[in-house]
Structure formats: C-alpha cells, structure tokens
Amino acid sequence: MDDKQIKYIYDATGTKLQKQIYVNNNLTSITSYAGAFIYEKSSLGGSEQLQFFSHAEGYVEKVDQVYYQYVCQYKDHLGNIRLSYQDMNNDGNVDSSEIKEENNYYPFGLQHKGYNNVVNGTENNYQTFMRQEKEEELGKNTIAFQWRDYDPAIGRFGKIDRFAEIYEDTSPYAFVKNNPILYREIAGNSLILSGRKHFDAFKTDVLIGSVSSELEIIDVGKIEFNQIDIADVSSFEEAGEGGASSAAVLVQEVVEQYHKAKGGGVKNVYPENAGAYHKAGITAENQVNGRIRKTNNNDNFNDYFKTPDGVIYKQEYESTPSGKLKVIKTKL
C-alpha cells in the first residue's frame, strides 16, 4: 500500500499558507495560498505558477504562460458557486457552450453526480460549496473550512469544534447546527444567518439613545452583522438557573433577524421597524423561556425575568478581556 500524506502549513493566525502532497515520501505537488491568489507547483521542478485569483464577480484563471482570462460566477443565497461561465468569443453574449462548470448540491453540500458536472476547461476547486475549497487529493473528497475539514457525504466535521466545551446543546461535529437552510458556516467554528441578501444588511448593535421602551432595546445578545456568536449564546446557560436560557436567546435572535429580512432594508441603515422586530423576538423568547422579560431603562438596561410562580431574577452583562459575554443572574 502506498504511503500517502497531505501536509499543511499555517501562519500564527490560522491562515493556510501551503498544501503539500506526498506519495511514498515523494513530494508530488504544492499549492500555495497568498490571499486571493493560488499558486501551484508540480514535483517535476520549476517555479510556482499563478493558477487562479479572485475578483468581485468570480476569478481569473491561467490560459498559458502569458495569458489569463476572466471567469464569472453565479452564487446562490448560501454563497455556493453554482455556475461558472465566460464570454469566450468576446461577442457580448454567453451561451450554453461558454459555461465552464455547473454545480448542484444536496442541502448538506454533497455534489450531485451524473449530470451538469462536465468541466469545460480547468476545474477550479478553490471556491465551491459555501465558497470553500473542495479537496479531492488522495481521495479525501472533503471541504476545507479554516478550522476543520467537512465531509458532505455524512454532514459532519472530521474533528470536534474548538469551542466544544463552551456549549453543550450541539454535537461538536455538527455542521451548521444541523440546519443548512438557516445557517452558513464561516470558518468551521461559527455561524451566520442565511436567507437572501437581506440578512447581510443588518447589524444588531445600535445606539441605545434611539430606543424609548423596554421591548425596543436592540440588543445584549451578540450578533455582529447577523453572525451568531455561539460562545456568547452559551454564556446564558453557563450563568445557571433563572433569567434567559441559551435556547431562548438563540430563538430571540433568529426571530428578530427573520423579521428584519422579511421587512427588507438597506445595509448599514437602521430599520424603522426595529422595535417591532425586537418585540417579536422577545415574544418568542418568552415562550421558550417560560418567563416574562422586562428591561429596566434606569438600571443600566439590565433585564428582569418573572417566572410563573412569581420569582424574579435580575440578569446583568459584562464584557470579558477575551471578548466573550459574561452573564450574571441573581435571584431577588
């Protein structure tokens, strides 16, 4: 049996710099990553050659030692590359013969086979499902997120989440919290809400001065540009009984973002109906939580929760040096 290995080189921040393929201890190929630029080198010697680099609407690929050509791409609402095409004859139109590659995926990322998978030219595996690199070397057939490799055939990552000890309600191997329609993975350790371009248009952090009543405060929960920080969500469970649960906080954030998306909007513009969106989220949170949430504007906007039997909990928030949210629950 051949001895086959793939070696990766990263910098101190976790950015992948190089991939090396070995067979029987012989280096067969090298792929180097320099931001949006991809270089390849075979074991036959010579220097690394620029193969691809990205642009806003797709990528540029190598034709020969002198020329490169533009390739445009169509992406779906999850960021998956579905169609790559180019105007090969420069007539201003693109017909079916100028489609370089078409990809269709099952919800968890496994690629459809048997149709629409003919590659016209050089195959580019560096942007595929959720715009991540597909690795087929040595029969891997996995998708390379920054922190973990993902196997779309089983819908699981190959190793545990580095935040596995922070939250307990999700399998450390789970992909997109087992909901590939609602969420997208970013780097293999965090989620972003999906659902048309509207989900990219909002930021939960707002000026407290723009709100006037307890249900209109947006928001102690940490979603930055609609990215759900699971570590912060889990802080509510770590704080113990009373107040909000992690599940309730997650539901509140998702419902709020749903109403923002449903209402449309413009990126970086504070939505007029923010109070109504937040109120809908709080209503959903109360149903999951089994408690009624009120916010005291005169007490640093701390939250108070009343249980069905009349017990009241005060919930306070602090920021830690690591940036993670600290939740403090006190029974009154």
Secondary structure, DSSP 8 states (H G I E B T S, - for coil): ---EEEEEEE-TTS-EEEEEEEETTEEEEEEEEETTEEEEEETT-S--EEEEEEETTEEEEE-SSS-EEEEEEEE-TT--EEEEE--TT-SS---GGGEEEE--B-TTS-B--SSS----SS---SS-GGG-EEE-GGG--EEE-SS-EEETTTTEESS--TTTTT--SS-TTBSGGG-TTTEEESSSS-EEE-STGGGGS--S---GGG--SGGG---SS-EETTEE-HHHHHHHHHT-SSS--HHHHHHHHHHHHHHHHHT---TTS--TTHHHHHHHHHHHHHHHHTSEEEEETTTTTEEEEE-TTS-EEEEEEEE-TTS-EEEEEEE-
